[in-house]
Amino acid sequence: MNKFKLALFILIGIFIACVSYNYTIASNTQVLIVQTISVEQLVQRDDWTNAQLQMKQLEQSFNINRKRLNALIDHCELDTLQVAIAKMSSFLHSQEQSDFLAESSAFKMQLEHLPKKDHVTWENIF
């Protein structure tokens, strides 16, 4: 009976860890997607000053989330996202609307891909 309780306790712990892992990745990427959409809307309205302010907030959020995600996600993927943010900032600074929007779309696609790619499911385990 003690072995059964121990096994059940371990399974419950694994389940809680998987749910927490999935939630952390999904919620952190969703925050960044929402902020990116906000910057895109400002760029589309040619509101470059506010777009730059929002972009700084996006960069700060990314840096905070990067610290949380470092242990959960491959560093190469986070580096790719960091490069995309640098490109977006550069395009924003030079007021290149089409280049910014193209890069921000790629950035959002990469963010949307992260939870799907690293999602813990029974299929991934067995």
C-alpha positions in Angstrom: 0.0 0.0 0.0 2.9 2.4 0.7 4.3 1.8 -2.7 1.0 2.5 -4.3 0.7 5.8 -2.4 4.3 6.8 -3.3 3.6 6.0 -7.0 0.3 8.0 -6.9 2.1 10.9 -5.2 4.8 10.8 -7.9 2.3 10.7 -10.7 0.3 13.6 -9.2 3.6 15.6 -8.9 4.5 14.9 -12.6 1.0 16.0 -13.6 1.2 19.2 -11.7 4.7 19.9 -13.1 3.5 19.4 -16.7 0.4 21.6 -16.2 2.6 24.3 -14.7 5.2 24.0 -17.5 2.5 24.3 -20.2 0.8 27.2 -18.4 4.0 29.1 -17.9 5.1 28.9 -21.6 1.6 29.7 -22.9 0.9 32.7 -20.6 4.4 34.3 -21.1 4.2 34.0 -24.9 0.6 35.3 -24.9 1.7 38.5 -23.1 4.3 39.1 -25.7 1.9 38.5 -28.6 -0.6 41.0 -27.2 2.1 43.6 -26.8 3.4 43.0 -30.3 -0.1 43.5 -31.7 -0.3 46.8 -29.8 2.9 48.0 -31.4 1.7 46.9 -34.8 -1.5 48.9 -34.5 0.5 52.0 -33.6 2.8 51.5 -36.5 -0.1 51.1 -38.9 -1.5 54.4 -37.7 2.0 56.0 -38.2 2.1 56.8 -34.4 5.9 56.3 -34.3 6.5 58.0 -30.9 4.0 55.8 -29.0 5.1 52.8 -31.0 8.6 53.3 -29.8 7.4 53.6 -26.2 5.4 50.4 -26.6 8.4 48.7 -28.2 10.5 49.5 -25.1 7.8 47.9 -23.0 7.8 44.8 -25.2 11.6 44.5 -24.9 11.4 44.8 -21.1 8.7 42.2 -21.0 10.7 39.9 -23.2 13.7 40.3 -21.0 11.7 39.5 -17.9 10.0 36.5 -19.6 13.3 35.3 -21.0 14.6 34.8 -17.5 11.6 32.6 -16.7 11.7 30.7 -20.0 15.5 30.1 -20.0 15.0 26.9 -18.0 12.1 25.7 -20.1 13.0 26.5 -23.7 15.9 25.9 -26.0 18.2 28.9 -25.8 18.5 29.0 -29.6 14.8 29.8 -29.9 15.1 32.5 -27.4 18.1 34.0 -29.2 16.1 34.0 -32.4 13.3 35.9 -30.7 15.9 38.4 -29.3 17.2 38.9 -32.8 13.7 39.6 -34.1 13.2 42.2 -31.4 16.4 43.9 -32.3 15.3 44.0 -36.0 11.9 45.3 -35.0 13.4 48.1 -33.0 15.7 49.0 -35.8 12.9 49.1 -38.3 10.8 51.1 -35.9 13.6 53.6 -35.3 14.0 54.1 -39.1 10.2 54.2 -39.5 10.2 51.3 -42.0 6.5 50.3 -41.7 6.5 47.3 -44.1 9.8 45.9 -42.8 8.6 46.3 -39.2 5.2 44.6 -39.9 6.9 41.7 -41.7 9.4 41.1 -38.8 6.7 41.5 -36.2 4.5 38.9 -38.0 7.5 36.5 -38.0 8.1 37.2 -34.3 4.4 36.5 -33.4 4.5 33.3 -35.4 7.6 32.1 -33.5 5.9 33.0 -30.2 2.8 31.1 -31.2 4.9 28.1 -32.1 6.7 27.8 -28.7 3.8 26.5 -26.6 2.8 24.0 -29.4 6.3 22.8 -29.8 7.2 22.4 -26.1 3.7 21.4 -24.9 4.0 18.4 -22.6 1.4 15.7 -23.6 1.1 12.0 -23.1 2.1 11.5 -26.7 5.4 13.3 -26.1 6.1 11.2 -23.0 5.3 7.7 -24.4 
